[in-house]
Amino acid sequence: MTEHRETRIRRLRMRSMRRGIKEMDLILSAYAESSLAQMNTEQLDLYDALLEENDQDLYQWVTGQAATPPAFADLVGEIAQTFQN
């Protein structure tokens, strides 16, 4: 059964808020609130895949402490920019 778009967005918002470390809760929940509704299916797929990554890695990518894998580079850049604004 295919997940409805609205259900998927709610699930991704919840996963964005319930991370392993508080910093990622704050960063990803802010990004999810501002961006998920405007994303197309491919963008949601990529964000969903990003949420499977380790929080310690995500935090280092978003803060520029470590290089982001090419597949996530644009998305992580958007997340970092959203959080800094």
N, CA, C and O atoms as a printed pandas DataFrame, in Angstrom:
     atom_number atom_name residue_name chain_id  residue_number  x_coord  y_coord  z_coord
0              1         N          MET        A               1    0.838   -1.180    0.000
1              2        CA          MET        A               1    0.000    0.000    0.000
2              3         C          MET        A               1    0.887    1.247    0.000
3              4         O          MET        A               1    1.872    1.323    0.734
4              5         N          THR        A               2    0.526    2.203   -0.819
5              6        CA          THR        A               2    1.291    3.432   -0.940
6              7         C          THR        A               2    0.893    4.424    0.156
7              8         O          THR        A               2   -0.287    4.612    0.453
8              9         N          GLU        A               3    1.888    5.038    0.732
9             10        CA          GLU        A               3    1.662    6.031    1.785
10            11         C          GLU        A               3    1.171    7.333    1.155
11            12         O          GLU        A               3    1.773    7.827    0.201
12            13         N          HIS        A               4    0.090    7.886    1.678
13            14        CA          HIS        A               4   -0.413    9.169    1.174
14            15         C          HIS        A               4    0.586   10.274    1.483
15            16         O          HIS        A               4    1.292   10.224    2.490
16            17         N          ARG        A               5    0.635   11.257    0.619
17            18        CA          ARG        A               5    1.591   12.364    0.762
18            19         C          ARG        A               5    1.484   13.021    2.138
19            20         O          ARG        A               5    2.501   13.244    2.796
20            21         N          GLU        A               6    0.272   13.331    2.576
21            22        CA          GLU        A               6    0.086   14.013    3.865
22            23         C          GLU        A               6    0.586   13.151    5.024
23            24         O          GLU        A               6    1.191   13.653    5.971
24            25         N          THR        A               7    0.326   11.854    4.933
25            26        CA          THR        A               7    0.789   10.929    5.969
26            27         C          THR        A               7    2.310   10.874    5.979
27            28         O          THR        A               7    2.936   10.866    7.039
28            29         N          ARG        A               8    2.884   10.836    4.810
29            30        CA          ARG        A               8    4.349   10.789    4.708
30            31         C          ARG        A               8    4.975   12.044    5.301
31            32         O          ARG        A               8    5.959   11.961    6.035
32            33         N          ILE        A               9    4.418   13.191    4.990
33            34        CA          ILE        A               9    4.954   14.446    5.519
34            35         C          ILE        A               9    4.843   14.469    7.039
35            36         O          ILE        A               9    5.777   14.897    7.717
36            37         N          ARG        A              10    3.719   14.017    7.582
37            38        CA          ARG        A              10    3.577   13.956    9.050
38            39         C          ARG        A              10    4.616   13.016    9.658
39            40         O          ARG        A              10    5.209   13.324   10.692
40            41         N          ARG        A              11    4.834   11.866    9.011
41            42        CA          ARG        A              11    5.827   10.905    9.501
42            43         C          ARG        A              11    7.229   11.511    9.473
43            44         O          ARG        A              11    7.990   11.366   10.430
44            45         N          LEU        A              12    7.568   12.185    8.379
45            46        CA          LEU        A              12    8.890   12.801    8.273
46            47         C          LEU        A              12    9.061   13.929    9.284
47            48         O          LEU        A              12   10.149   14.098    9.836
48            49         N          ARG        A              13    8.016   14.696    9.534
49            50        CA          ARG        A              13    8.100   15.741   10.577
50            51         C          ARG        A              13    8.370   15.126   11.941
51            52         O          ARG        A              13    9.202   15.616   12.705
52            53         N          MET        A              14    7.652   14.041   12.237
53            54        CA          MET        A              14    7.848   13.383   13.533
54            55         C          MET        A              14    9.266   12.830   13.645
55            56         O          MET        A              14    9.905   12.985   14.686
56            57         N          ARG        A              15    9.762   12.197   12.601
57            58        CA          ARG        A              15   11.132   11.669   12.618
58            59         C          ARG        A              15   12.154   12.789   12.725
59            60         O          ARG        A              15   13.237   12.593   13.276
60            61         N          SER        A              16   11.819   13.953   12.206
61            62        CA          SER        A              16   12.719   15.107   12.294
62            63         C          SER        A              16   12.808   15.625   13.727
63            64         O          SER        A              16   13.847   16.137   14.144
64            65         N          MET        A              17   11.719   15.491   14.476
65            66        CA          MET        A              17   11.669   16.003   15.844
66            67         C          MET        A              17   12.198   15.016   16.875
67            68         O          MET        A              17   12.584   15.418   17.972
68            69         N          ARG        A              18   12.221   13.753   16.545
69            70        CA          ARG        A              18   12.593   12.713   17.499
70            71         C          ARG        A              18   13.915   12.064   17.086
71            72         O          ARG        A              18   13.958   10.898   16.692
72            73         N          ARG        A              19   14.969   12.834   17.185
73            74        CA          ARG        A              19   16.294   12.374   16.784
74            75         C          ARG        A              19   17.049   11.864   18.005
75            76         O          ARG        A              19   16.494   11.805   19.102
76            77         N          GLY        A              20   18.291   11.503   17.821
77            78        CA          GLY        A              20   19.098   11.005   18.927
78            79         C          GLY        A              20   19.710   12.109   19.771
79            80         O          GLY        A              20   19.965   11.918   20.960
80            81         N          ILE        A              21   19.947   13.269   19.156
81            82        CA          ILE        A              21   20.524   14.383   19.908
82            83         C          ILE        A              21   19.657   15.629   19.730
83            84         O          ILE        A              21   19.080   15.852   18.666
84            85         N          LYS        A              22   19.578   16.425   20.775
85            86        CA          LYS        A              22   18.683   17.589   20.798
86            87         C          LYS        A              22   18.999   18.590   19.689
87            88         O          LYS        A              22   18.090   19.184   19.109
88            89         N          GLU        A              23   20.278   18.775   19.397
89            90        CA          GLU        A              23   20.648   19.726   18.342
90            91         C          GLU        A              23   20.007   19.345   17.007
91            92         O          GLU        A              23   19.526   20.210   16.274
92            93         N          MET        A              24   20.003   18.054   16.699
93            94        CA          MET        A              24   19.403   17.620   15.438
94            95         C          MET        A              24   17.886   17.707   15.494
95            96         O          MET        A              24   17.249   17.945   14.468
96            97         N          ASP        A              25   17.289   17.519   16.672
97            98        CA          ASP        A              25   15.851   17.739   16.817
98            99         C          ASP        A              25   15.509   19.164   16.382
99           100         O          ASP        A              25   14.586   19.381   15.597
100          101         N          LEU        A              26   16.254   20.115   16.894
101          102        CA          LEU        A              26   15.989   21.523   16.606
102          103         C          LEU        A              26   16.238   21.871   15.138
103          104         O          LEU        A              26   15.427   22.541   14.499
104          105         N          ILE        A              27   17.352   21.412   14.627
105          106        CA          ILE        A              27   17.726   21.734   13.245
106          107         C          ILE        A              27   16.744   21.111   12.258
107          108         O          ILE        A              27   16.212   21.796   11.386
108          109         N          LEU        A              28   16.508   19.813   12.401
109          110        CA          LEU        A              28   15.664   19.124   11.423
110          111         C          LEU        A              28   14.192   19.461   11.570
111          112         O          LEU        A              28   13.480   19.506   10.567
112          113         N          SER        A              29   13.712   19.698   12.778
113          114        CA          SER        A              29   12.300   20.064   12.916
114          115         C          SER        A              29   12.039   21.435   12.307
115          116         O          SER        A              29   10.983   21.649   11.712
116          117         N          ALA        A              30   12.973   22.362   12.442
117          118        CA          ALA        A              30   12.808   23.683   11.810
118          119         C          ALA        A              30   12.796   23.547   10.292
119          120         O          ALA        A              30   11.980   24.173    9.615
120          121         N          TYR        A              31   13.686   22.745    9.767
121          122        CA          TYR        A              31   13.725   22.528    8.315
122          123         C          TYR        A              31   12.455   21.836    7.837
123          124         O          TYR        A              31   11.873   22.237    6.829
124          125         N          ALA        A              32   12.027   20.816    8.541
125          126        CA          ALA        A              32   10.823   20.075    8.145
126          127         C          ALA        A              32    9.608   20.992    8.103
127          128         O          ALA        A              32    8.823   20.935    7.156
128          129         N          GLU        A              33    9.448   21.819    9.096
129          130        CA          GLU        A              33    8.295   22.730    9.134
130          131         C          GLU        A              33    8.302   23.705    7.973
131          132         O          GLU        A              33    7.246   24.033    7.433
132          133         N          SER        A              34    9.464   24.168    7.588
133          134        CA          SER        A              34    9.532   25.186    6.539
134          135         C          SER        A              34    9.581   24.611    5.127
135          136         O          SER        A              34    9.320   25.336    4.167
136          137         N          SER        A              35    9.910   23.328    4.977
137          138        CA          SER        A              35   10.222   22.827    3.637
138          139         C          SER        A              35    9.447   21.616    3.135
139          140         O          SER        A              35    9.206   21.510    1.933
140          141         N          LEU        A              36    9.054   20.715    3.999
141          142        CA          LEU        A              36    8.494   19.447    3.531
142          143         C          LEU        A              36    7.262   19.605    2.644
143          144         O          LEU        A              36    7.129   18.893    1.648
144          145         N          ALA        A              37    6.380   20.503    2.977
145          146        CA          ALA        A              37    5.135   20.659    2.205
146          147         C          ALA        A              37    5.392   21.061    0.760
147          148         O          ALA        A              37    4.570   20.773   -0.110
148          149         N          GLN        A              38    6.513   21.720    0.485
149          150        CA          GLN        A              38    6.827   22.171   -0.866
150          151         C          GLN        A              38    7.641   21.156   -1.668
151          152         O          GLN        A              38    7.873   21.356   -2.860
152          153         N          MET        A              39    8.070   20.082   -1.034
153          154        CA          MET        A              39    8.936   19.115   -1.708
154          155         C          MET        A              39    8.143   18.201   -2.635
155          156         O          MET        A              39    6.991   17.860   -2.366
156          157         N          ASN        A              40    8.795   17.810   -3.743
157          158        CA          ASN        A              40    8.199   16.811   -4.624
158          159         C          ASN        A              40    8.582   15.417   -4.099
159          160         O          ASN        A              40    9.301   15.296   -3.107
160          161         N          THR        A              41    8.102   14.390   -4.765
161          162        CA          THR        A              41    8.329   13.017   -4.313
162          163         C          THR        A              41    9.807   12.670   -4.232
163          164         O          THR        A              41   10.238   12.043   -3.264
164          165         N          GLU        A              42   10.587   13.063   -5.221
165          166        CA          GLU        A              42   12.013   12.751   -5.215
166          167         C          GLU        A              42   12.728   13.448   -4.062
167          168         O          GLU        A              42   13.613   12.868   -3.434
168          169         N          GLN        A              43   12.350   14.675   -3.790
169          170        CA          GLN        A              43   12.960   15.403   -2.684
170          171         C          GLN        A              43   12.590   14.762   -1.343
171          172         O          GLN        A              43   13.425   14.661   -0.444
172          173         N          LEU        A              44   11.338   14.333   -1.221
173          174        CA          LEU        A              44   10.924   13.645    0.005
174          175         C          LEU        A              44   11.675   12.328    0.172
175          176         O          LEU        A              44   12.044   11.961    1.288
176          177         N          ASP        A              45   11.904   11.613   -0.937
177          178        CA          ASP        A              45   12.680   10.372   -0.890
178          179         C          ASP        A              45   14.085   10.636   -0.358
179          180         O          ASP        A              45   14.589    9.892    0.484
180          181         N          LEU        A              46   14.705   11.688   -0.850
181          182        CA          LEU        A              46   16.060   12.026   -0.418
182          183         C          LEU        A              46   16.086   12.418    1.060
183          184         O          LEU        A              46   16.977   11.999    1.798
184          185         N          TYR        A              47   15.119   13.212    1.487
185          186        CA          TYR        A              47   15.048   13.608    2.892
186          187         C          TYR        A              47   14.820   12.382    3.781
187          188         O          TYR        A              47   15.420   12.257    4.849
188          189         N          ASP        A              48   13.954   11.490    3.330
189          190        CA          ASP        A              48   13.692   10.253    4.061
190          191         C          ASP        A              48   14.991    9.448    4.212
191          192         O          ASP        A              48   15.273    8.921    5.288
192          193         N          ALA        A              49   15.765    9.357    3.150
193          194        CA          ALA        A              49   17.054    8.650    3.198
194          195         C          ALA        A              49   18.026    9.358    4.147
195          196         O          ALA        A              49   18.763    8.702    4.882
196          197         N          LEU        A              50   18.029   10.671    4.132
197          198        CA          LEU        A              50   18.902   11.432    5.023
198          199         C          LEU        A              50   18.591   11.134    6.483
199          200         O          LEU        A              50   19.498   11.045    7.311
200          201         N          LEU        A              51   17.316   10.981    6.795
201          202        CA          LEU        A              51   16.922   10.707    8.174
202          203         C          LEU        A              51   17.398    9.344    8.670
203          204         O          LEU        A              51   17.382    9.083    9.873
204          205         N          GLU        A              52   17.818    8.484    7.762
205          206        CA          GLU        A              52   18.374    7.186    8.147
206          207         C          GLU        A              52   19.826    7.303    8.611
207          208         O          GLU        A              52   20.363    6.370    9.210
208          209         N          GLU        A              53   20.452    8.426    8.341
209          210        CA          GLU        A              53   21.859    8.621    8.706
210          211         C          GLU        A              53   22.008    8.878   10.200
211          212         O          GLU        A              53   21.060    9.288   10.870
212          213         N          ASN        A              54   23.187    8.635   10.701
213          214        CA          ASN        A              54   23.533    8.828   12.101
214          215         C          ASN        A              54   23.501   10.314   12.466
215          216         O          ASN        A              54   23.992   11.151   11.708
216          217         N          ASP        A              55   22.931   10.638   13.611
217          218        CA          ASP        A              55   22.836   12.036   14.042
218          219         C          ASP        A              55   24.190   12.713   14.192
219          220         O          ASP        A              55   24.335   13.890   13.863
220          221         N          GLN        A              56   25.171   11.989   14.680
221          222        CA          GLN        A              56   26.494   12.597   14.836
222          223         C          GLN        A              56   27.054   13.020   13.480
223          224         O          GLN        A              56   27.636   14.096   13.350
224          225         N          ASP        A              57   26.875   12.171   12.475
225          226        CA          ASP        A              57   27.315   12.515   11.120
226          227         C          ASP        A              57   26.522   13.695   10.577
227          228         O          ASP        A              57   27.092   14.640   10.031
228          229         N          LEU        A              58   25.200   13.633   10.732
229          230        CA          LEU        A              58   24.345   14.730   10.244
230          231         C          LEU        A              58   24.756   16.064   10.857
231          232         O          LEU        A              58   24.857   17.071   10.156
232          233         N          TYR        A              59   24.988   16.068   12.152
233          234        CA          TYR        A              59   25.370   17.304   12.827
234          235         C          TYR        A              59   26.676   17.850   12.260
235          236         O          TYR        A              59   26.797   19.052   12.023
236          237         N          GLN        A              60   27.641   16.984   12.044
237          238        CA          GLN        A              60   28.913   17.445   11.488
238          239         C          GLN        A              60   28.738   17.957   10.066
239          240         O          GLN        A              60   29.389   18.929    9.681
240          241         N          TRP        A              61   27.882   17.331    9.282
241          242        CA          TRP        A              61   27.643   17.803    7.911
242          243         C          TRP        A              61   26.968   19.166    7.921
243          244         O          TRP        A              61   27.388   20.075    7.205
244          245         N          VAL        A              62   25.926   19.312    8.730
245          246        CA          VAL        A              62   25.166   20.566    8.768
246          247         C          VAL        A              62   26.012   21.720    9.282
247          248         O          VAL        A              62   25.876   22.850    8.812
248          249         N          THR        A              63   26.875   21.445   10.233
249          250        CA          THR        A              63   27.701   22.506   10.812
250          251         C          THR        A              63   29.008   22.716   10.058
251          252         O          THR        A              63   29.791   23.596   10.417
252          253         N          GLY        A              64   29.255   21.922    9.019
253          254        CA          GLY        A              64   30.463   22.082    8.221
254          255         C          GLY        A              64   31.715   21.496    8.842
255          256         O          GLY        A              64   32.822   21.778    8.382
256          257         N          GLN        A              65   31.562   20.692    9.869
257          258        CA          GLN        A              65   32.712   20.077   10.524
258          259         C          GLN        A              65   33.254   18.879    9.754
259          260         O          GLN        A              65   34.391   18.460    9.969
260          261         N          ALA        A              66   32.436   18.325    8.851
261          262        CA          ALA        A              66   32.851   17.179    8.036
262          263         C          ALA        A              66   32.224   17.321    6.657
263          264         O          ALA        A              66   31.190   17.969    6.498
264          265         N          ALA        A              67   32.850   16.720    5.679
265          266        CA          ALA        A              67   32.340   16.766    4.310
266          267         C          ALA        A              67   31.067   15.933    4.200
267          268         O          ALA        A              67   30.977   14.824    4.726
268          269         N          THR        A              68   30.098   16.493    3.509
269          270        CA          THR        A              68   28.828   15.810    3.283
270          271         C          THR        A              68   28.951   14.884    2.074
271          272         O          THR        A              68   29.533   15.280    1.064
272          273         N          PRO        A              69   28.424   13.676    2.149
273          274        CA          PRO        A              69   28.420   12.812    0.972
274          275         C          PRO        A              69   27.725   13.515   -0.196
275          276         O          PRO        A              69   26.722   14.198    0.008
276          277         N          PRO        A              70   28.238   13.359   -1.397
277          278        CA          PRO        A              70   27.679   14.067   -2.560
278          279         C          PRO        A              70   26.175   13.906   -2.742
279          280         O          PRO        A              70   25.503   14.851   -3.154
280          281         N          ALA        A              71   25.641   12.743   -2.447
281          282        CA          ALA        A              71   24.196   12.518   -2.629
282          283         C          ALA        A              71   23.352   13.448   -1.764
283          284         O          ALA        A              71   22.224   13.779   -2.128
284          285         N          PHE        A              72   23.887   13.868   -0.629
285          286        CA          PHE        A              72   23.142   14.713    0.303
286          287         C          PHE        A              72   23.620   16.164    0.336
287          288         O          PHE        A              72   23.065   16.969    1.084
288          289         N          ALA        A              73   24.615   16.508   -0.439
289          290        CA          ALA        A              73   25.260   17.822   -0.320
290          291         C          ALA        A              73   24.290   18.986   -0.477
291          292         O          ALA        A              73   24.290   19.894    0.355
292          293         N          ASP        A              74   23.469   18.985   -1.515
293          294        CA          ASP        A              74   22.540   20.102   -1.727
294          295         C          ASP        A              74   21.504   20.181   -0.609
295          296         O          ASP        A              74   21.202   21.264   -0.109
296          297         N          LEU        A              75   20.968   19.038   -0.224
297          298        CA          LEU        A              75   19.964   19.006    0.834
298          299         C          LEU        A              75   20.539   19.487    2.158
299          300         O          LEU        A              75   19.909   20.284    2.853
300          301         N          VAL        A              76   21.710   19.021    2.508
301          302        CA          VAL        A              76   22.343   19.445    3.766
302          303         C          VAL        A              76   22.645   20.945    3.723
303          304         O          VAL        A              76   22.524   21.632    4.737
304          305         N          GLY        A              77   23.034   21.447    2.563
305          306        CA          GLY        A              77   23.249   22.885    2.416
306          307         C          GLY        A              77   21.977   23.677    2.671
307          308         O          GLY        A              77   22.014   24.722    3.320
308          309         N          GLU        A              78   20.860   23.188    2.168
309          310        CA          GLU        A              78   19.572   23.847    2.423
310          311         C          GLU        A              78   19.216   23.804    3.903
311          312         O          GLU        A              78   18.753   24.795    4.467
312          313         N          ILE        A              79   19.433   22.663    4.520
313          314        CA          ILE        A              79   19.134   22.526    5.948
314          315         C          ILE        A              79   19.995   23.490    6.761
315          316         O          ILE        A              79   19.497   24.166    7.661
316          317         N          ALA        A              80   21.264   23.549    6.446
317          318        CA          ALA        A              80   22.164   24.458    7.169
318          319         C          ALA        A              80   21.737   25.903    6.999
319          320         O          ALA        A              80   21.759   26.677    7.956
320          321         N          GLN        A              81   21.352   26.269    5.792
321          322        CA          GLN        A              81   20.926   27.635    5.524
322          323         C          GLN        A              81   19.631   27.968    6.265
323          324         O          GLN        A              81   19.497   29.067    6.802
324          325         N          THR        A              82   18.690   27.052    6.301
325          326        CA          THR        A              82   17.438   27.267    7.003
326          327         C          THR        A              82   17.685   27.486    8.493
327          328         O          THR        A              82   17.083   28.364    9.111
328          329         N          PHE        A              83   18.565   26.688    9.050
329          330        CA          PHE        A              83   18.844   26.780   10.470
330          331         C          PHE        A              83   19.568   28.076   10.822
331          332         O          PHE        A              83   19.348   28.630   11.899
332          333         N          GLN        A              84   20.416   28.557    9.944
333          334        CA          GLN        A              84   21.179   29.772   10.219
334          335         C          GLN        A              84   20.357   31.047   10.048
335          336         O          GLN        A              84   20.740   32.101   10.557
336          337         N          ASN        A              85   19.248   30.963    9.347
337          338        CA          ASN        A              85   18.410   32.171    9.123
338          339         C          ASN        A              85   17.549   32.478   10.322
339          340         O          ASN        A              85   16.791   33.448   10.306
